[in-house]
Amino acid sequence: MFYCRALLRSVFDMPRRSRLGQFGRCIICAASLSFGSAAALSAAEARLVAPGSDGDLRDLLQDASATLATSARGETGVQPLMAAALSDYRTLVQVLYDQGYFSPVVQIRVDGREAARIQPLNLPREIKSIEITVKAGQKFTFGTAEITPLPQKRTVDIPEDFATGRTATTAVLRDAANAGVENWRYAGHPQAEVGGQSITANHVAARLDARLRLAPGPQLRFGRLQLANPSAVRAEAIQRIAGFPTGEVFHPDLLSRSATRLRRTGAFSAVTIRPAERANPDGTLDYVARIEDQPPRRFTFGAELSSSDGLEVSGSWMHRNLFGGAERLRFEARLSGIGSANDLDGRVAVRLDRPAAFGPDDSQFYLLEAEKLDEEHYSATRGLGAVGVRRVYSDKLFAEAALGFESVLAEDVFGKRRFKYLVGQLRAEYDGRDSSLSATSGYYLDARAVPFIGIDGSKSGVQLKFDGRAYKGFGSDDRIVLAGRLQMGSVIGPSLSEVSPTLLFYSGGAGSVRGHEFQSLGVPAGGDTSGGRGYLALSGEVRGRIGEKFTLVGFYDVGLVDADSFVSSDSARHAGAGVGLRYDVAGIGAIRLDLAYPVDGGSDDGLQFYIGIGQAF
């Protein structure tokens, strides 16, 4: 009988250039073979048995087996079948190591002959069957589990399972070694690595004694950031944007922050920052940045169709490096109401962003907007010019502040008027979703304040808006997702007749309450309808994935609008409910179809449909 009795062998890779090395010896025969030609007459039958093992372990072994996968594809050739069989010795032993079995026996028989004993130059003419037998043996536990030395202050916890009496697995060994090295890196030692190890397997007692020795190296400070290759972005701008912390004690977060700053400009498709081979005599360590430029121009297009609002099309054109300093110029255009009862609405906007204008995390932007609106209850032409700053606090949180001038020529139930405002725009956004295209967990918060000071007789006040979304997945692979949305708005200061209708709130349509026409709900005023100063909308969805591409959605929306700044039980309200279908398209998100019907609010709009790209929220 040929067998493989595995002790331990190269069971994990360490970060950077270090490895823990070999943990023992394993009698495994594997070769890189050049097979001669052989005729295969029929597909080989392959099976794996693991007597004494539980179902989960058998599933892991079967999923990892190259032999089973090759046979399942209907492969008949002798060469690929033999190559798969020989590779399975190492693969299956590694699976067992990862589960804590360090004394396995693996047998792979090809038509009754041990695969490792078949001479590569004397292959059979055909293979009819391959039988894999795996005897896992006892599960090992840690006897001694030591990792030394460690810094006094630990940022990364050593795994709890790396302790006497716990199940010994290669994954735990890897995690413990990685955690030890990371602790030294967080303590300012960028060249920390595993300096040595002692691993002993006691097969009689099913015990693994592990002693890991770390080599932290010296504490170093950041040196210079050097550029490894040219870029269309000026070298001086790259250095300014990166904000490399030259002179500060090494810390992994400071290093990753510099790379993140370069990536978020959008000017680069790839950014890697690696240390130099050797530290400088003054105790600093230089780093080398290798970057790849993005194509400088980008064009996007979107469309959404609803039965009441007609077709809306939008597009944008962006230049990622306008003046050579990663400046981003973006043109946006939107045309809506195509095919609806109302006239066309249009919007054009231009925004220029200058990264690192006041610091590596502080950019400056300039904004110009022109918009024409012809809604059911008002029409308006508005223009806005503003200049602002943007501060990025983390990958999830940013804030903006802008100051500008806005002019609006509007006509509504209160007549035709012109409003002139000195406006401020304050915004903070936190995006904690696992995906911006189709979230299954996390939440999203967007808060905005627009204080406006009236000019030439216009009244002053402030508009407040909030948008919050939360997601929770259930079941295998989050096949069921609950999604909720809360929208609030308030105008504080002027009365309904004293404020531009573009600052007031309406409810209805794809962005608030589906099943009702766009901006169909307002408040009574002068025998007609005006927007309200208070607004609240709640939306809930149950999303169930069916298959790999399709998702079925049920939803319910409710909206309230009030003439006062805050809604109450007496506010005008309406609600809608319906079902939807999503088809996932890689790279752009879901193609959305919603069918909604009004269930509250006295509407006679009837069934409404909405087609667009992306989730409703």
N, C-alpha and C positions, 0 to 999 in steps of 0.2 A: 504494500500500500504506500502510495506517495502522499505526503501530507505537508502542510505548511503550519508549523507551530511558531506563531509570531510572538516575539517578546516586544521590542519597540524599535522603530526606525523613523528617522527624520519626520517627526509627527507635526511639527508646526514651523511656520516661517515667522521670523521676527521682523519688526519694522526696520526700515532703512537697509543697511547691508548685513546686519547680524542675524544669526540663527542660533537656536539652541543646540544644533548639531544632531548627531545620532543618539538615540535613546537606548540602543541595544542592538541586537542582531535578529534578523528574521530570515528563515530558510524559505526564500521565495525565488523561484526560477522564472525569470522573464528575460526576453531577448528582443533585440531589434533585428527582425528577420527579413531576408529577401527570399520570398517563396518561389519555388518553381511552378510551372504551370500544372494545373490539375483540373480535370473535368468534374463538374458538379452536376449531378443528374436530377436532384430534387432538393427542395427546401429542407433544412435541418430543423428538427424539433428540439427546443431548449426548455429546460425547466430548472427551478431552484428550490431546494428543500432545506429547511433549517430546523431540524428536530430539537425540541426543547426550548425554542425561542418563541416569544410572544408575537402577536400579529403585527404590532407596530415595527418591531425590528425586522421582520420578514419583508414588510412593505418597503422599508428603507433599503434593504439589500436588493430587492427586485428592481426598485427605481434606479439604483446606481449601476446595475449590471449592464455592461456593454454587450454581453453575449445575448441576453434576453432582448435587448433593443434591436440588435442586428437580426436576430431570428424573426422578430415581429415585423420587420420591414420586408420579410420574404427573401432575404439574402440567401443565395445558393452557392456562392463561390467559396472554395476552401480557404483561400488566403484571408479574406475579411473575417470569416468565422474563427479561424485560428488566432488572428491578431486580437480579436475581441476576447476570446477565451484566455489568452495569456495576460492581457491587461487586467482582467478581472481579479487575478490573484492579489495584486497591489490594491486595486480599488476597493474590493470587499473587506480586506484587512483594515484599510483606513477607515471605512464606515464603522467597523467594530471598535477600533480604537476610539473613535469619536463618541461612542456610546458606553465606553468604560470596560470593554472586553479585550484584555491584553494577552490572552492565551488561546486564540482561536485555532481551529483546524479548518482549512479550506481545501476541498478537493474538486477538481474540474475534470470530468471524464468525457472524452470525445470517442464515441462509439466504444466505450468500455476502457479506453486507454487514458492514463493521466496526460493532460495536455502538455505539461512541461517536459514530459519524457519523449514526446514525438520529435524526431529529428527534423530540423527545418529543410534539409535537402532530401528527405524521404517522406513527403506528405502523403496522406491517403488520397485516392482519386475522388472520393466524395465523403461527405459527412452526413450521417442520417440523424444523429441525436447527440446532444450535449447535456450532461447532467451535472449540476453544481450542488454540492453538499457542504453546508456550513455548520460547524459545531462551535457555537460561540464560547462555551466554557463559562466560568464564573465571572461575575461582574466585580471589578477591582474597586477598592476604596483606598483613600490616601492614608498612609501611615504617618510619615513625616511630610509636612508641607511648609517649606520655608522659602522666603524670598528676601534677600538682604544685599546691600544696605538700602534703606528707604529714607527719604528726607523727613525732617520733623513735621513739616506741614504737608499734608496729603490732600491733593485736589481730586484725584481719581481713586475711588474705593477699590481695594483688592477684592476680587470675587469672594463671596461668602463660601462658595463651594470649594475654594482652595483651602481646605482645613482637614485636620485629622478626622477620619471616620466618614467623610463625604465621598460620594462616588467620584472616582478618578477618571477623567476623560481628557483627550488631547485638547478639546475646546477650552476646558478650564485652565490647562497649562498655558495655552496661548494667551488667554485673557489675563491671567495673572502676570505673565511676563510683560505683556503690552501695558498693563496698568502700572507696573513698576517703572517702566521706562518713561511713560507719560508723566508720572509724578515728578521725576527728575527734570523733565523738560519744562514743566510748569514752575519748577524751582529755579529756572534759568540755566539749565544744562542742555544745550541743543544737541550735543554729541553723545548723549546717554545711549547705552545699548546693553545687551546681555553679555556679560563677560565670561560666563561659564555656567555649567550645570552638572548636577549629579542625579541621575535617575536610576533607580534600582527596582526591578519587579520581582516580587516574591510570589511564585506561582502556587506554592503550597498554601500560603495564607491568603492568596488573592489580594495582595497589598502592594501599593506603589509608593515608594519613598522618593520625594522630589525636593531637591535643594537647588534653587536658582540664585545665581550671583550676578548682581548688576554692576556695570562699570559706568558711573555717572559722567565722568569727564569733568573738565573745569566749568565753572560758571562764566558765561561770556555775555558781552554786550553786542547789540546790533552794530555792524559796520556800515559800509556803503551798499547801495543798491545799484548793481551794474546791469546794463541791457545787453542781452546776448545777440540780438538781431535787430535790424532796422525796422521802423514802422512809419506809416503815413502820419501818425500822431507824433508831434515833436517830442524829443527826448526830455526837454525841460518840462513839458506839460505832463508827461508820464510820471516824472518824479514828483511833481506838485500834486497830482491826483492821488498817487499811491500814499503820500504822506508817510514815507518809510521812517520808522522810529530810530534813526541813527543815534547811538549813544546810550539808549535805554537798555536795561537788563533784558535778556532774551525772555520772551513769553510767546507761546504758540498762538494765542489769540491776537496779539499785535501783528504777527506775521500773516495770519489768515485775513485780518482786516485790510491790510494793504492790497492783497490780491482781490478781495471782494470789491474794494473801491474801483479798481481798474475794470472789473467785469461789469459793474452796474452802469458804467457809461454807455454800454452797448456798442462801443467802437471796436471791441475785441471779441473774437470767437473763442479764444483760449488764452489763459494766463497761468503760468506756472512760475513759482519762485522757489529756487533750490539753494541750499547753502554751498559755499565754496568748500573745496576739499580740506583746507587747513585754516585754522584760526590765525589772526594777525598777532605779532609780538605784543601789541598793546592790549590784548585781551578782547578784541572785537572779532566778529565773524562777518565777512561780506556775504552778500546774497546775489544771485544772478536771476534776472527775470527774462523769461522767454515768452513772447506774446505773438499772437497771430491776429491780423486785422480782419474785421468783418468787411463784406462788401459795403461801400460807403452809402449806398442808396437802398431804400426799402419801400415797397408799395403794398398797401393792404386794401381789401374790399369787403364790405358786409352788406347784408340785405335782410329785411324782416317784412313779412306780409301779414296783415290782419284784415278781417272782414269789414271792420268799421273804419280803421285808420288808413286803409290802402297800403301801398308799398312804400317802404322807406329804404333808401340806398345810402351808403356812406363809404367813404374812402379816405385814405391818408397817404401822404408821401413824406418820407423822412430822409434827411442827410445826416449821417452819424458823425461826420468830422468836417464841419463846414470850413473852418479857418485853420485847421491843423492842430487844434488843441482839444479835440474830442467834443467840440461844440455840436449840439444836436438841434437841427432845425426841422420842425414838423408842421406840415400843412394838413388841415382836416376840413372835409366838406361833407355836408349831409343834406339830402333832399327827401322830404317826407310828404305824405298826403297824396301820392300819385294814385289816381283812380278813386279817391274818396270824394265825398260831397263838398268838402272844404277846398279852398285854394291851396296851392303848394306852400309848404314851409321850407326855408333854407337856412343853412348856417355855414359860415366859413371862419376858420380860426387859424392863426399862425402863432407858434410858440418857439422861442429860442432859449435853450438851456446852456449855461456855461458852467461846467463842473469845476469844483474846487475854487470857486471865485473868492471865497473868504476863508477857506480852510478845506482840508481834505474831505470833510463830511458836509460842507455847506456850498450849495450851488446857487446861482442867480438865474432868473428867467424873465423874459419879456413876453407879453401876451397881447395880441390884438384879436378881437372878435367882432363879427358883423352877423346879425341874425334878423330874418323876417319871419314873423309868425302870423298865421291866419287860422286861429282856433275857433271853436264853435261859439264861445262867449266873448271873445275879444280878438283884436288884431294889434300887432305891435311891430315896430322896427327899432332895433336897438344896436348900439355900438359900444364897445368897451376897449379901453387901453389900460394896461397895468404893468407894473414891474414888481418882482417879488423875490423871495429867497426860500430855499428849501433845505431843511436839515434832516439828514438820515441818521436815526439813532441805532438802528439794527436792521437786519434783513427783513424784519416784519413791521417795523414802525418808522414812519416819517411824518414830518409836519411842514406846512407851508404857510407863508404870510405874504400878502401882496397888497399894494395900494394903487388905486387907479381912478379913472374918470369914466362914468357911464351915462349915456344919453338914451332916453327911450321916448319914442312917439307912439302913443297908445290910444286906442278907442275901444270903449266897453260900455256897460250899462250906465256909467257915470259921464259919458261923453268923450270927446277927443281932447287929450292933454299931452303936454310934454313934461317929462321928468328929467332932472339933471342931478346926478349924485357924485359926490366924492366917496368912493367905496373902498372898504377894506375886505379882504378875503382871507379868512383863517381856516385852516383845514388840518386835521390829524387823522391818520389812517393806520389801523393795525390789522394785519392779515395773518391770522394764525391757522389758516386752512391747510389741509394736506395737499390740495390741488386747487388752483384758481379756475380750472376748466370744469371740473366735476368733483366737488369736494365730498368726502365721506366722513370727515371728522374735523373738529376745530371750529373756529368762529372768526368772523370778520366784523370790524367796527369802523365806521366812517362818520366823523363829526365835523360840522362846518358852521361857521358864524360869518355873517356878512353885515357888518355895521355900515350904514349909509348916512351921509350928511347931505341934506338937501341944499341945492343951490338955486337961486332965482325963484324962490317961493316954494320949492319942493320941501316936503316934510322929512324929518330925520327919524331914524329908528334902527332896528336890527332884525335880521332874519336868521333863525336857527334851524338847522336840519341835522337829523341823525338817521343812520342806516345801520342796523345790526342784523347779522345772520349767524345761525348756528347749525351744525350738522352732527349727526350721530349715526354710525353704521352698526348693523347687527348681522348675525349669521356668518356663514362661511364666506370669507373674502368680501365682507360688507355688501352682501347681495341685496340687503334691505337698508335703505337710508332714510332717516327722518330729517327733514330740512325745515327750518323756520326763519321767518324774516319779520323784523319790526322796523317801521319807518315812522318818524315823527317830524313835525315841522311847526314853527311858530313865527309870526311877525309881531314884534313888540314895538309900540309907539303910535304910528299914525293909524287913522281909521281906514275902513275899506276904500272910501272915495279919495283918500289922501295918499295912496301908495300905488306904485306902478303895478298893473295886473301881472307882470312877469315875476313879481316877488310873492304873489299869493299862491294858494294851493287849491288844486282840484284833484279829484279821484276818479279812477276808471281807466281801463286799458291794460296793455301787457305789463307795464311797470308797476302797477298797483293792484287793481281789482279786475281780474279777467272775467269775462261774461258781460261787462258793461262797456259802452263806447268810451273812447279816449276823452278824459276830462269831462265826463258827463255829469259828475256830481259836484255842485258848488253850494252856495248859500243864496237864498232869495234876496234880491235888492232891486228896488225901483221897478217892480213888475217883471224883472228878468232874473238872470243868474250872474253872480260874481264869484270870484275865487274867495276862499276863506283865509283867515289869519291863523287858524289852528287846524292841524292835520294829524291823523293817525291811521296807519294801515298795518294789518296783520295778515301774513300769508303762511300757510303750512302745506307741506308736500310729503307724500309717502312715495319713495322711488324704489321699485323692485326690478332688479336686473333679470332679464330672461334671455338666456344664451350669452354669447360673448359680446354682441354688438347692440342689442336692443334693451331698452329700459321702459317699463310701464309706470306711469305716474298718476296719482290721484291728488287733487289739490282743492283747497278752500281759501278764499280771500275775502277780507272784509275791510272797508274803508270808512272813515268818519271825517267830516269837514265842518268847521264851526266859524261863525263870524267873529267870535272872540279869539284871543291868542291861544287858548287851550281848549281841547275838546271836552265834552261832558256827556252825560246820559241823554241830554236833549239835542245833541248834535245830529245833523243830517247824516244818514248812513246808508250804505248798500253793501251787498255781498254777492259773490259768485262762486261757483264750484264747477269742477269738470275733471276730465281725464286727459292724459297726454302720452305721447310716444317719443322716445329719444333714440337716435341712431348714432352711435359713436364713430367718429372719423378721426383717425390718428393725426395729431398735430393741431387740429382746429377745435376739437371738442365735439359736442353733440349737435346734430341737426334736430331741431325741436318742432313738434306739432302739438298744439294744445287745442282742445275743444272745450268751451266753457259756456255755462248757462247762468243767467241771473237768478238768484234764489231769494233776494231781499232788496228792497229799495224801490218797488213799483215801476221797474223798468220794463218796457216792451221791446227791448232790443232783440230778444230771441237768442238763438245759438250764435256764438262768436267763435271764430277760429284764428289761430296765431301760428305763423311759421317763421322760424328764425334760426340763428346759429348760437349755440351755447345754452346752458341751463337758464331757466327764468330768473334764478338768483343763486 
